[in-house]
Amino acid sequence: MRQVESENSVMIVDDSIAEKPYTDKNGILRRRYDHSRQRNVKGLNSMTCLYHSQ
């Protein structure tokens, strides 16, 4: 990323939780703290990263 970095660029990182309350716990699904709901939920955590530059 440093090779294409410029003054007019931005990196946006977002993490999301897809709540799965009725699915059995496994290696991917587990309890996570959801800041938007202010409580722990069982779900799948994903991260999205976007880099925009002119």
mmCIF entry with sequence, helices, sheets and N, C-alpha, C, O atoms, coordinates in Angstrom:
data_MODEL
# 
_entry.id   MODEL 
# 
_entity.id                         1 
_entity.type                       polymer 
_entity.pdbx_number_of_molecules   1 
# 
_entity_poly.entity_id                      1 
_entity_poly.type                           'polypeptide(L)' 
_entity_poly.nstd_linkage                   no 
_entity_poly.nstd_monomer                   no 
_entity_poly.pdbx_seq_one_letter_code       MRQVESENSVMIVDDSIAEKPYTDKNGILRRRYDHSRQRNVKGLNSMTCLYHSQ 
_entity_poly.pdbx_seq_one_letter_code_can   MRQVESENSVMIVDDSIAEKPYTDKNGILRRRYDHSRQRNVKGLNSMTCLYHSQ 
_entity_poly.pdbx_strand_id                 A 
# 
loop_
_entity_poly_seq.entity_id 
_entity_poly_seq.num 
_entity_poly_seq.mon_id 
_entity_poly_seq.hetero 
1 1  MET n 
1 2  ARG n 
1 3  GLN n 
1 4  VAL n 
1 5  GLU n 
1 6  SER n 
1 7  GLU n 
1 8  ASN n 
1 9  SER n 
1 10 VAL n 
1 11 MET n 
1 12 ILE n 
1 13 VAL n 
1 14 ASP n 
1 15 ASP n 
1 16 SER n 
1 17 ILE n 
1 18 ALA n 
1 19 GLU n 
1 20 LYS n 
1 21 PRO n 
1 22 TYR n 
1 23 THR n 
1 24 ASP n 
1 25 LYS n 
1 26 ASN n 
1 27 GLY n 
1 28 ILE n 
1 29 LEU n 
1 30 ARG n 
1 31 ARG n 
1 32 ARG n 
1 33 TYR n 
1 34 ASP n 
1 35 HIS n 
1 36 SER n 
1 37 ARG n 
1 38 GLN n 
1 39 ARG n 
1 40 ASN n 
1 41 VAL n 
1 42 LYS n 
1 43 GLY n 
1 44 LEU n 
1 45 ASN n 
1 46 SER n 
1 47 MET n 
1 48 THR n 
1 49 CYS n 
1 50 LEU n 
1 51 TYR n 
1 52 HIS n 
1 53 SER n 
1 54 GLN n 
# 
_struct_asym.id          A 
_struct_asym.entity_id   1 
# 
_struct_sheet.id               AA1 
_struct_sheet.type             ? 
_struct_sheet.number_strands   3 
_struct_sheet.details          ? 
# 
loop_
_struct_sheet_order.sheet_id 
_struct_sheet_order.range_id_1 
_struct_sheet_order.range_id_2 
_struct_sheet_order.offset 
_struct_sheet_order.sense 
AA1 1 2 ? anti-parallel 
AA1 2 3 ? anti-parallel 
# 
loop_
_struct_sheet_range.sheet_id 
_struct_sheet_range.id 
_struct_sheet_range.beg_label_comp_id 
_struct_sheet_range.beg_label_asym_id 
_struct_sheet_range.beg_label_seq_id 
_struct_sheet_range.pdbx_beg_PDB_ins_code 
_struct_sheet_range.end_label_comp_id 
_struct_sheet_range.end_label_asym_id 
_struct_sheet_range.end_label_seq_id 
_struct_sheet_range.pdbx_end_PDB_ins_code 
_struct_sheet_range.beg_auth_comp_id 
_struct_sheet_range.beg_auth_asym_id 
_struct_sheet_range.beg_auth_seq_id 
_struct_sheet_range.end_auth_comp_id 
_struct_sheet_range.end_auth_asym_id 
_struct_sheet_range.end_auth_seq_id 
AA1 1 SER A 9  ? GLU A 19 ? SER A 9  GLU A 19 
AA1 2 ARG A 39 ? SER A 53 ? ARG A 39 SER A 53 
AA1 3 ARG A 30 ? ASP A 34 ? ARG A 30 ASP A 34 
# 
loop_
_atom_site.group_PDB 
_atom_site.id 
_atom_site.type_symbol 
_atom_site.label_atom_id 
_atom_site.label_alt_id 
_atom_site.label_comp_id 
_atom_site.label_asym_id 
_atom_site.label_entity_id 
_atom_site.label_seq_id 
_atom_site.pdbx_PDB_ins_code 
_atom_site.Cartn_x 
_atom_site.Cartn_y 
_atom_site.Cartn_z 
_atom_site.occupancy 
_atom_site.B_iso_or_equiv 
_atom_site.pdbx_formal_charge 
_atom_site.auth_seq_id 
_atom_site.auth_comp_id 
_atom_site.auth_asym_id 
_atom_site.auth_atom_id 
_atom_site.pdbx_PDB_model_num 
ATOM 1   N N  . MET A 1 1  ? 0.822   -1.183  0.000  1.00 0.00 ? 1  MET A N  1 
ATOM 2   C CA . MET A 1 1  ? 0.000   0.000   0.000  1.00 0.00 ? 1  MET A CA 1 
ATOM 3   C C  . MET A 1 1  ? 0.872   1.255   0.000  1.00 0.00 ? 1  MET A C  1 
ATOM 4   O O  . MET A 1 1  ? 0.526   2.250   -0.636 1.00 0.00 ? 1  MET A O  1 
ATOM 5   N N  . ARG A 1 2  ? 1.986   1.213   0.700  1.00 0.00 ? 2  ARG A N  1 
ATOM 6   C CA . ARG A 1 2  ? 2.859   2.395   0.748  1.00 0.00 ? 2  ARG A CA 1 
ATOM 7   C C  . ARG A 1 2  ? 3.373   2.777   -0.641 1.00 0.00 ? 2  ARG A C  1 
ATOM 8   O O  . ARG A 1 2  ? 3.696   3.942   -0.876 1.00 0.00 ? 2  ARG A O  1 
ATOM 9   N N  . GLN A 1 3  ? 3.453   1.826   -1.555 1.00 0.00 ? 3  GLN A N  1 
ATOM 10  C CA . GLN A 1 3  ? 3.941   2.113   -2.907 1.00 0.00 ? 3  GLN A CA 1 
ATOM 11  C C  . GLN A 1 3  ? 2.938   2.926   -3.723 1.00 0.00 ? 3  GLN A C  1 
ATOM 12  O O  . GLN A 1 3  ? 3.339   3.637   -4.645 1.00 0.00 ? 3  GLN A O  1 
ATOM 13  N N  . VAL A 1 4  ? 1.656   2.840   -3.409 1.00 0.00 ? 4  VAL A N  1 
ATOM 14  C CA . VAL A 1 4  ? 0.634   3.574   -4.155 1.00 0.00 ? 4  VAL A CA 1 
ATOM 15  C C  . VAL A 1 4  ? 0.007   4.695   -3.331 1.00 0.00 ? 4  VAL A C  1 
ATOM 16  O O  . VAL A 1 4  ? -0.916  5.360   -3.800 1.00 0.00 ? 4  VAL A O  1 
ATOM 17  N N  . GLU A 1 5  ? 0.489   4.909   -2.126 1.00 0.00 ? 5  GLU A N  1 
ATOM 18  C CA . GLU A 1 5  ? -0.052  5.924   -1.228 1.00 0.00 ? 5  GLU A CA 1 
ATOM 19  C C  . GLU A 1 5  ? 0.130   7.334   -1.810 1.00 0.00 ? 5  GLU A C  1 
ATOM 20  O O  . GLU A 1 5  ? 1.148   7.621   -2.440 1.00 0.00 ? 5  GLU A O  1 
ATOM 21  N N  . SER A 1 6  ? -0.860  8.208   -1.597 1.00 0.00 ? 6  SER A N  1 
ATOM 22  C CA . SER A 1 6  ? -0.758  9.589   -2.043 1.00 0.00 ? 6  SER A CA 1 
ATOM 23  C C  . SER A 1 6  ? -1.407  10.510  -1.011 1.00 0.00 ? 6  SER A C  1 
ATOM 24  O O  . SER A 1 6  ? -2.039  10.042  -0.064 1.00 0.00 ? 6  SER A O  1 
ATOM 25  N N  . GLU A 1 7  ? -1.249  11.805  -1.197 1.00 0.00 ? 7  GLU A N  1 
ATOM 26  C CA . GLU A 1 7  ? -1.817  12.800  -0.287 1.00 0.00 ? 7  GLU A CA 1 
ATOM 27  C C  . GLU A 1 7  ? -3.348  12.776  -0.301 1.00 0.00 ? 7  GLU A C  1 
ATOM 28  O O  . GLU A 1 7  ? -3.985  13.008  0.726  1.00 0.00 ? 7  GLU A O  1 
ATOM 29  N N  . ASN A 1 8  ? -3.930  12.496  -1.463 1.00 0.00 ? 8  ASN A N  1 
ATOM 30  C CA . ASN A 1 8  ? -5.387  12.514  -1.626 1.00 0.00 ? 8  ASN A CA 1 
ATOM 31  C C  . ASN A 1 8  ? -5.979  11.114  -1.579 1.00 0.00 ? 8  ASN A C  1 
ATOM 32  O O  . ASN A 1 8  ? -6.819  10.769  -2.409 1.00 0.00 ? 8  ASN A O  1 
ATOM 33  N N  . SER A 1 9  ? -5.558  10.321  -0.635 1.00 0.00 ? 9  SER A N  1 
ATOM 34  C CA . SER A 1 9  ? -6.074  8.964   -0.528 1.00 0.00 ? 9  SER A CA 1 
ATOM 35  C C  . SER A 1 9  ? -6.704  8.747   0.850  1.00 0.00 ? 9  SER A C  1 
ATOM 36  O O  . SER A 1 9  ? -6.443  9.486   1.800  1.00 0.00 ? 9  SER A O  1 
ATOM 37  N N  . VAL A 1 10 ? -7.534  7.716   0.923  1.00 0.00 ? 10 VAL A N  1 
ATOM 38  C CA . VAL A 1 10 ? -8.192  7.399   2.179  1.00 0.00 ? 10 VAL A CA 1 
ATOM 39  C C  . VAL A 1 10 ? -8.346  5.880   2.280  1.00 0.00 ? 10 VAL A C  1 
ATOM 40  O O  . VAL A 1 10 ? -8.574  5.203   1.278  1.00 0.00 ? 10 VAL A O  1 
ATOM 41  N N  . MET A 1 11 ? -8.219  5.357   3.493  1.00 0.00 ? 11 MET A N  1 
ATOM 42  C CA . MET A 1 11 ? -8.479  3.946   3.744  1.00 0.00 ? 11 MET A CA 1 
ATOM 43  C C  . MET A 1 11 ? -9.629  3.856   4.738  1.00 0.00 ? 11 MET A C  1 
ATOM 44  O O  . MET A 1 11 ? -9.592  4.470   5.804  1.00 0.00 ? 11 MET A O  1 
ATOM 45  N N  . ILE A 1 12 ? -10.642 3.091   4.379  1.00 0.00 ? 12 ILE A N  1 
ATOM 46  C CA . ILE A 1 12 ? -11.813 2.907   5.229  1.00 0.00 ? 12 ILE A CA 1 
ATOM 47  C C  . ILE A 1 12 ? -11.837 1.451   5.676  1.00 0.00 ? 12 ILE A C  1 
ATOM 48  O O  . ILE A 1 12 ? -11.787 0.542   4.846  1.00 0.00 ? 12 ILE A O  1 
ATOM 49  N N  . VAL A 1 13 ? -11.913 1.227   6.987  1.00 0.00 ? 13 VAL A N  1 
ATOM 50  C CA . VAL A 1 13 ? -11.971 -0.122  7.544  1.00 0.00 ? 13 VAL A CA 1 
ATOM 51  C C  . VAL A 1 13 ? -13.248 -0.222  8.367  1.00 0.00 ? 13 VAL A C  1 
ATOM 52  O O  . VAL A 1 13 ? -13.536 0.644   9.193  1.00 0.00 ? 13 VAL A O  1 
ATOM 53  N N  . ASP A 1 14 ? -14.013 -1.293  8.132  1.00 0.00 ? 14 ASP A N  1 
ATOM 54  C CA . ASP A 1 14 ? -15.269 -1.497  8.849  1.00 0.00 ? 14 ASP A CA 1 
ATOM 55  C C  . ASP A 1 14 ? -15.356 -2.947  9.292  1.00 0.00 ? 14 ASP A C  1 
ATOM 56  O O  . ASP A 1 14 ? -15.091 -3.859  8.509  1.00 0.00 ? 14 ASP A O  1 
ATOM 57  N N  . ASP A 1 15 ? -15.728 -3.157  10.547 1.00 0.00 ? 15 ASP A N  1 
ATOM 58  C CA . ASP A 1 15 ? -15.986 -4.521  10.999 1.00 0.00 ? 15 ASP A CA 1 
ATOM 59  C C  . ASP A 1 15 ? -17.470 -4.650  11.317 1.00 0.00 ? 15 ASP A C  1 
ATOM 60  O O  . ASP A 1 15 ? -18.080 -3.740  11.878 1.00 0.00 ? 15 ASP A O  1 
ATOM 61  N N  . SER A 1 16 ? -18.035 -5.789  10.951 1.00 0.00 ? 16 SER A N  1 
ATOM 62  C CA . SER A 1 16 ? -19.463 -6.032  11.119 1.00 0.00 ? 16 SER A CA 1 
ATOM 63  C C  . SER A 1 16 ? -19.685 -7.389  11.764 1.00 0.00 ? 16 SER A C  1 
ATOM 64  O O  . SER A 1 16 ? -18.851 -8.289  11.656 1.00 0.00 ? 16 SER A O  1 
ATOM 65  N N  . ILE A 1 17 ? -20.815 -7.523  12.430 1.00 0.00 ? 17 ILE A N  1 
ATOM 66  C CA . ILE A 1 17 ? -21.204 -8.801  13.012 1.00 0.00 ? 17 ILE A CA 1 
ATOM 67  C C  . ILE A 1 17 ? -22.554 -9.199  12.421 1.00 0.00 ? 17 ILE A C  1 
ATOM 68  O O  . ILE A 1 17 ? -23.532 -8.459  12.523 1.00 0.00 ? 17 ILE A O  1 
ATOM 69  N N  . ALA A 1 18 ? -22.592 -10.376 11.802 1.00 0.00 ? 18 ALA A N  1 
ATOM 70  C CA . ALA A 1 18 ? -23.850 -10.943 11.314 1.00 0.00 ? 18 ALA A CA 1 
ATOM 71  C C  . ALA A 1 18 ? -24.356 -11.861 12.422 1.00 0.00 ? 18 ALA A C  1 
ATOM 72  O O  . ALA A 1 18 ? -23.821 -12.950 12.633 1.00 0.00 ? 18 ALA A O  1 
ATOM 73  N N  . GLU A 1 19 ? -25.383 -11.415 13.120 1.00 0.00 ? 19 GLU A N  1 
ATOM 74  C CA . GLU A 1 19 ? -25.890 -12.169 14.259 1.00 0.00 ? 19 GLU A CA 1 
ATOM 75  C C  . GLU A 1 19 ? -26.534 -13.470 13.793 1.00 0.00 ? 19 GLU A C  1 
ATOM 76  O O  . GLU A 1 19 ? -27.343 -13.479 12.864 1.00 0.00 ? 19 GLU A O  1 
ATOM 77  N N  . LYS A 1 20 ? -26.162 -14.574 14.455 1.00 0.00 ? 20 LYS A N  1 
ATOM 78  C CA . LYS A 1 20 ? -26.685 -15.913 14.152 1.00 0.00 ? 20 LYS A CA 1 
ATOM 79  C C  . LYS A 1 20 ? -27.118 -16.574 15.467 1.00 0.00 ? 20 LYS A C  1 
ATOM 80  O O  . LYS A 1 20 ? -26.438 -17.478 15.951 1.00 0.00 ? 20 LYS A O  1 
ATOM 81  N N  . PRO A 1 21 ? -28.231 -16.138 16.044 1.00 0.00 ? 21 PRO A N  1 
ATOM 82  C CA . PRO A 1 21 ? -28.611 -16.622 17.378 1.00 0.00 ? 21 PRO A CA 1 
ATOM 83  C C  . PRO A 1 21 ? -29.029 -18.085 17.428 1.00 0.00 ? 21 PRO A C  1 
ATOM 84  O O  . PRO A 1 21 ? -28.990 -18.680 18.504 1.00 0.00 ? 21 PRO A O  1 
ATOM 85  N N  . TYR A 1 22 ? -29.429 -18.692 16.308 1.00 0.00 ? 22 TYR A N  1 
ATOM 86  C CA . TYR A 1 22 ? -29.947 -20.061 16.336 1.00 0.00 ? 22 TYR A CA 1 
ATOM 87  C C  . TYR A 1 22 ? -28.980 -21.094 15.766 1.00 0.00 ? 22 TYR A C  1 
ATOM 88  O O  . TYR A 1 22 ? -29.321 -22.274 15.694 1.00 0.00 ? 22 TYR A O  1 
ATOM 89  N N  . THR A 1 23 ? -27.787 -20.679 15.363 1.00 0.00 ? 23 THR A N  1 
ATOM 90  C CA . THR A 1 23 ? -26.793 -21.590 14.813 1.00 0.00 ? 23 THR A CA 1 
ATOM 91  C C  . THR A 1 23 ? -25.886 -22.083 15.929 1.00 0.00 ? 23 THR A C  1 
ATOM 92  O O  . THR A 1 23 ? -25.543 -21.321 16.833 1.00 0.00 ? 23 THR A O  1 
ATOM 93  N N  . ASP A 1 24 ? -25.493 -23.358 15.874 1.00 0.00 ? 24 ASP A N  1 
ATOM 94  C CA . ASP A 1 24 ? -24.604 -23.918 16.896 1.00 0.00 ? 24 ASP A CA 1 
ATOM 95  C C  . ASP A 1 24 ? -23.235 -23.242 16.833 1.00 0.00 ? 24 ASP A C  1 
ATOM 96  O O  . ASP A 1 24 ? -22.752 -22.878 15.761 1.00 0.00 ? 24 ASP A O  1 
ATOM 97  N N  . LYS A 1 25 ? -22.627 -23.085 18.000 1.00 0.00 ? 25 LYS A N  1 
ATOM 98  C CA . LYS A 1 25 ? -21.294 -22.491 18.095 1.00 0.00 ? 25 LYS A CA 1 
ATOM 99  C C  . LYS A 1 25 ? -20.286 -23.403 17.388 1.00 0.00 ? 25 LYS A C  1 
ATOM 100 O O  . LYS A 1 25 ? -20.330 -24.623 17.544 1.00 0.00 ? 25 LYS A O  1 
ATOM 101 N N  . ASN A 1 26 ? -19.369 -22.796 16.603 1.00 0.00 ? 26 ASN A N  1 
ATOM 102 C CA . ASN A 1 26 ? -18.315 -23.557 15.927 1.00 0.00 ? 26 ASN A CA 1 
ATOM 103 C C  . ASN A 1 26 ? -17.061 -22.697 15.841 1.00 0.00 ? 26 ASN A C  1 
ATOM 104 O O  . ASN A 1 26 ? -16.951 -21.705 16.562 1.00 0.00 ? 26 ASN A O  1 
ATOM 105 N N  . GLY A 1 27 ? -16.124 -23.048 14.987 1.00 0.00 ? 27 GLY A N  1 
ATOM 106 C CA . GLY A 1 27 ? -14.869 -22.309 14.880 1.00 0.00 ? 27 GLY A CA 1 
ATOM 107 C C  . GLY A 1 27 ? -15.013 -20.900 14.331 1.00 0.00 ? 27 GLY A C  1 
ATOM 108 O O  . GLY A 1 27 ? -14.138 -20.063 14.552 1.00 0.00 ? 27 GLY A O  1 
ATOM 109 N N  . ILE A 1 28 ? -16.091 -20.623 13.626 1.00 0.00 ? 28 ILE A N  1 
ATOM 110 C CA . ILE A 1 28 ? -16.303 -19.300 13.038 1.00 0.00 ? 28 ILE A CA 1 
ATOM 111 C C  . ILE A 1 28 ? -17.296 -18.488 13.865 1.00 0.00 ? 28 ILE A C  1 
ATOM 112 O O  . ILE A 1 28 ? -17.085 -17.300 14.106 1.00 0.00 ? 28 ILE A O  1 
ATOM 113 N N  . LEU A 1 29 ? -18.377 -19.130 14.298 1.00 0.00 ? 29 LEU A N  1 
ATOM 114 C CA . LEU A 1 29 ? -19.393 -18.430 15.080 1.00 0.00 ? 29 LEU A CA 1 
ATOM 115 C C  . LEU A 1 29 ? -19.048 -18.492 16.560 1.00 0.00 ? 29 LEU A C  1 
ATOM 116 O O  . LEU A 1 29 ? -18.739 -19.559 17.091 1.00 0.00 ? 29 LEU A O  1 
ATOM 117 N N  . ARG A 1 30 ? -19.100 -17.353 17.216 1.00 0.00 ? 30 ARG A N  1 
ATOM 118 C CA . ARG A 1 30 ? -18.871 -17.297 18.659 1.00 0.00 ? 30 ARG A CA 1 
ATOM 119 C C  . ARG A 1 30 ? -19.459 -16.022 19.212 1.00 0.00 ? 30 ARG A C  1 
ATOM 120 O O  . ARG A 1 30 ? -19.953 -15.184 18.458 1.00 0.00 ? 30 ARG A O  1 
ATOM 121 N N  . ARG A 1 31 ? -19.414 -15.870 20.490 1.00 0.00 ? 31 ARG A N  1 
ATOM 122 C CA . ARG A 1 31 ? -19.954 -14.676 21.135 1.00 0.00 ? 31 ARG A CA 1 
ATOM 123 C C  . ARG A 1 31 ? -18.989 -13.514 20.939 1.00 0.00 ? 31 ARG A C  1 
ATOM 124 O O  . ARG A 1 31 ? -17.781 -13.645 21.139 1.00 0.00 ? 31 ARG A O  1 
ATOM 125 N N  . ARG A 1 32 ? -19.550 -12.377 20.545 1.00 0.00 ? 32 ARG A N  1 
ATOM 126 C CA . ARG A 1 32 ? -18.767 -11.158 20.332 1.00 0.00 ? 32 ARG A CA 1 
ATOM 127 C C  . ARG A 1 32 ? -19.540 -9.980  20.910 1.00 0.00 ? 32 ARG A C  1 
ATOM 128 O O  . ARG A 1 32 ? -20.768 -10.016 20.985 1.00 0.00 ? 32 ARG A O  1 
ATOM 129 N N  . TYR A 1 33 ? -18.835 -8.955  21.312 1.00 0.00 ? 33 TYR A N  1 
ATOM 130 C CA . TYR A 1 33 ? -19.504 -7.767  21.832 1.00 0.00 ? 33 TYR A CA 1 
ATOM 131 C C  . TYR A 1 33 ? -19.915 -6.884  20.662 1.00 0.00 ? 33 TYR A C  1 
ATOM 132 O O  . TYR A 1 33 ? -19.076 -6.477  19.859 1.00 0.00 ? 33 TYR A O  1 
ATOM 133 N N  . ASP A 1 34 ? -21.207 -6.591  20.569 1.00 0.00 ? 34 ASP A N  1 
ATOM 134 C CA . ASP A 1 34 ? -21.746 -5.732  19.519 1.00 0.00 ? 34 ASP A CA 1 
ATOM 135 C C  . ASP A 1 34 ? -21.945 -4.334  20.109 1.00 0.00 ? 34 ASP A C  1 
ATOM 136 O O  . ASP A 1 34 ? -22.827 -4.129  20.943 1.00 0.00 ? 34 ASP A O  1 
ATOM 137 N N  . HIS A 1 35 ? -21.127 -3.377  19.677 1.00 0.00 ? 35 HIS A N  1 
ATOM 138 C CA . HIS A 1 35 ? -21.186 -2.022  20.227 1.00 0.00 ? 35 HIS A CA 1 
ATOM 139 C C  . HIS A 1 35 ? -22.488 -1.307  19.868 1.00 0.00 ? 35 HIS A C  1 
ATOM 140 O O  . HIS A 1 35 ? -22.943 -0.449  20.625 1.00 0.00 ? 35 HIS A O  1 
ATOM 141 N N  . SER A 1 36 ? -23.089 -1.640  18.739 1.00 0.00 ? 36 SER A N  1 
ATOM 142 C CA . SER A 1 36 ? -24.340 -0.986  18.360 1.00 0.00 ? 36 SER A CA 1 
ATOM 143 C C  . SER A 1 36 ? -25.509 -1.458  19.224 1.00 0.00 ? 36 SER A C  1 
ATOM 144 O O  . SER A 1 36 ? -26.460 -0.707  19.440 1.00 0.00 ? 36 SER A O  1 
ATOM 145 N N  . ARG A 1 37 ? -25.445 -2.690  19.716 1.00 0.00 ? 37 ARG A N  1 
ATOM 146 C CA . ARG A 1 37 ? -26.514 -3.215  20.572 1.00 0.00 ? 37 ARG A CA 1 
ATOM 147 C C  . ARG A 1 37 ? -26.156 -3.162  22.061 1.00 0.00 ? 37 ARG A C  1 
ATOM 148 O O  . ARG A 1 37 ? -27.006 -3.410  22.917 1.00 0.00 ? 37 ARG A O  1 
ATOM 149 N N  . GLN A 1 38 ? -24.903 -2.839  22.364 1.00 0.00 ? 38 GLN A N  1 
ATOM 150 C CA . GLN A 1 38 ? -24.422 -2.735  23.747 1.00 0.00 ? 38 GLN A CA 1 
ATOM 151 C C  . GLN A 1 38 ? -24.570 -4.052  24.513 1.00 0.00 ? 38 GLN A C  1 
ATOM 152 O O  . GLN A 1 38 ? -24.904 -4.056  25.698 1.00 0.00 ? 38 GLN A O  1 
ATOM 153 N N  . ARG A 1 39 ? -24.316 -5.179  23.817 1.00 0.00 ? 39 ARG A N  1 
ATOM 154 C CA . ARG A 1 39 ? -24.404 -6.481  24.468 1.00 0.00 ? 39 ARG A CA 1 
ATOM 155 C C  . ARG A 1 39 ? -23.646 -7.528  23.646 1.00 0.00 ? 39 ARG A C  1 
ATOM 156 O O  . ARG A 1 39 ? -23.280 -7.280  22.496 1.00 0.00 ? 39 ARG A O  1 
ATOM 157 N N  . ASN A 1 40 ? -23.415 -8.696  24.245 1.00 0.00 ? 40 ASN A N  1 
ATOM 158 C CA . ASN A 1 40 ? -22.790 -9.802  23.539 1.00 0.00 ? 40 ASN A CA 1 
ATOM 159 C C  . ASN A 1 40 ? -23.816 -10.506 22.663 1.00 0.00 ? 40 ASN A C  1 
ATOM 160 O O  . ASN A 1 40 ? -24.956 -10.719 23.077 1.00 0.00 ? 40 ASN A O  1 
ATOM 161 N N  . VAL A 1 41 ? -23.406 -10.865 21.451 1.00 0.00 ? 41 VAL A N  1 
ATOM 162 C CA . VAL A 1 41 ? -24.265 -11.604 20.530 1.00 0.00 ? 41 VAL A CA 1 
ATOM 163 C C  . VAL A 1 41 ? -23.466 -12.763 19.949 1.00 0.00 ? 41 VAL A C  1 
ATOM 164 O O  . VAL A 1 41 ? -22.237 -12.708 19.900 1.00 0.00 ? 41 VAL A O  1 
ATOM 165 N N  . LYS A 1 42 ? -24.153 -13.809 19.512 1.00 0.00 ? 42 LYS A N  1 
ATOM 166 C CA . LYS A 1 42 ? -23.497 -14.909 18.820 1.00 0.00 ? 42 LYS A CA 1 
ATOM 167 C C  . LYS A 1 42 ? -23.573 -14.609 17.335 1.00 0.00 ? 42 LYS A C  1 
ATOM 168 O O  . LYS A 1 42 ? -24.655 -14.374 16.797 1.00 0.00 ? 42 LYS A O  1 
ATOM 169 N N  . GLY A 1 43 ? -22.408 -14.617 16.662 1.00 0.00 ? 43 GLY A N  1 
ATOM 170 C CA . GLY A 1 43 ? -22.448 -14.292 15.248 1.00 0.00 ? 43 GLY A CA 1 
ATOM 171 C C  . GLY A 1 43 ? -21.121 -14.441 14.540 1.00 0.00 ? 43 GLY A C  1 
ATOM 172 O O  . GLY A 1 43 ? -20.137 -14.922 15.100 1.00 0.00 ? 43 GLY A O  1 
ATOM 173 N N  . LEU A 1 44 ? -21.127 -14.017 13.302 1.00 0.00 ? 44 LEU A N  1 
ATOM 174 C CA . LEU A 1 44 ? -19.981 -14.089 12.411 1.00 0.00 ? 44 LEU A CA 1 
ATOM 175 C C  . LEU A 1 44 ? -19.404 -12.687 12.251 1.00 0.00 ? 44 LEU A C  1 
ATOM 176 O O  . LEU A 1 44 ? -20.115 -11.757 11.871 1.00 0.00 ? 44 LEU A O  1 
ATOM 177 N N  . ASN A 1 45 ? -18.132 -12.541 12.537 1.00 0.00 ? 45 ASN A N  1 
ATOM 178 C CA . ASN A 1 45 ? -17.469 -11.245 12.436 1.00 0.00 ? 45 ASN A CA 1 
ATOM 179 C C  . ASN A 1 45 ? -16.776 -11.140 11.080 1.00 0.00 ? 45 ASN A C  1 
ATOM 180 O O  . ASN A 1 45 ? -16.071 -12.066 10.679 1.00 0.00 ? 45 ASN A O  1 
ATOM 181 N N  . SER A 1 46 ? -16.964 -10.030 10.371 1.00 0.00 ? 46 SER A N  1 
ATOM 182 C CA . SER A 1 46 ? -16.283 -9.820  9.092  1.00 0.00 ? 46 SER A CA 1 
ATOM 183 C C  . SER A 1 46 ? -15.678 -8.422  9.065  1.00 0.00 ? 46 SER A C  1 
ATOM 184 O O  . SER A 1 46 ? -16.162 -7.508  9.734  1.00 0.00 ? 46 SER A O  1 
ATOM 185 N N  . MET A 1 47 ? -14.615 -8.270  8.284  1.00 0.00 ? 47 MET A N  1 
ATOM 186 C CA . MET A 1 47 ? -13.952 -6.981  8.164  1.00 0.00 ? 47 MET A CA 1 
ATOM 187 C C  . MET A 1 47 ? -13.832 -6.621  6.696  1.00 0.00 ? 47 MET A C  1 
ATOM 188 O O  . MET A 1 47 ? -13.468 -7.458  5.868  1.00 0.00 ? 47 MET A O  1 
ATOM 189 N N  . THR A 1 48 ? -14.140 -5.370  6.376  1.00 0.00 ? 48 THR A N  1 
ATOM 190 C CA . THR A 1 48 ? -14.058 -4.851  5.015  1.00 0.00 ? 48 THR A CA 1 
ATOM 191 C C  . THR A 1 48 ? -13.068 -3.700  5.008  1.00 0.00 ? 48 THR A C  1 
ATOM 192 O O  . THR A 1 48 ? -13.074 -2.850  5.899  1.00 0.00 ? 48 THR A O  1 
ATOM 193 N N  . CYS A 1 49 ? -12.219 -3.684  3.994  1.00 0.00 ? 49 CYS A N  1 
ATOM 194 C CA . CYS A 1 49 ? -11.223 -2.628  3.875  1.00 0.00 ? 49 CYS A CA 1 
ATOM 195 C C  . CYS A 1 49 ? -11.306 -2.047  2.451  1.00 0.00 ? 49 CYS A C  1 
ATOM 196 O O  . CYS A 1 49 ? -11.293 -2.786  1.467  1.00 0.00 ? 49 CYS A O  1 
ATOM 197 N N  . LEU A 1 50 ? -11.391 -0.719  2.363  1.00 0.00 ? 50 LEU A N  1 
ATOM 198 C CA . LEU A 1 50 ? -11.475 -0.035  1.073  1.00 0.00 ? 50 LEU A CA 1 
ATOM 199 C C  . LEU A 1 50 ? -10.389 1.037   1.019  1.00 0.00 ? 50 LEU A C  1 
ATOM 200 O O  . LEU A 1 50 ? -10.279 1.859   1.929  1.00 0.00 ? 50 LEU A O  1 
ATOM 201 N N  . TYR A 1 51 ? -9.603  1.028   -0.025 1.00 0.00 ? 51 TYR A N  1 
ATOM 202 C CA . TYR A 1 51 ? -8.591  2.058   -0.231 1.00 0.00 ? 51 TYR A CA 1 
ATOM 203 C C  . TYR A 1 51 ? -8.959  2.830   -1.494 1.00 0.00 ? 51 TYR A C  1 
ATOM 204 O O  . TYR A 1 51 ? -9.126  2.244   -2.564 1.00 0.00 ? 51 TYR A O  1 
ATOM 205 N N  . HIS A 1 52 ? -9.083  4.151   -1.360 1.00 0.00 ? 52 HIS A N  1 
ATOM 206 C CA . HIS A 1 52 ? -9.452  4.990   -2.517 1.00 0.00 ? 52 HIS A CA 1 
ATOM 207 C C  . HIS A 1 52 ? -8.385  6.057   -2.714 1.00 0.00 ? 52 HIS A C  1 
ATOM 208 O O  . HIS A 1 52 ? -7.997  6.747   -1.771 1.00 0.00 ? 52 HIS A O  1 
ATOM 209 N N  . SER A 1 53 ? -7.923  6.180   -3.941 1.00 0.00 ? 53 SER A N  1 
ATOM 210 C CA . SER A 1 53 ? -6.889  7.152   -4.283 1.00 0.00 ? 53 SER A CA 1 
ATOM 211 C C  . SER A 1 53 ? -7.155  7.682   -5.691 1.00 0.00 ? 53 SER A C  1 
ATOM 212 O O  . SER A 1 53 ? -7.657  6.957   -6.550 1.00 0.00 ? 53 SER A O  1 
ATOM 213 N N  . GLN A 1 54 ? -6.817  8.947   -5.918 1.00 0.00 ? 54 GLN A N  1 
ATOM 214 C CA . GLN A 1 54 ? -6.993  9.498   -7.272 1.00 0.00 ? 54 GLN A CA 1 
ATOM 215 C C  . GLN A 1 54 ? -5.849  9.072   -8.100 1.00 0.00 ? 54 GLN A C  1 
ATOM 216 O O  . GLN A 1 54 ? -5.780  9.417   -9.280 1.00 0.00 ? 54 GLN A O  1 
# 
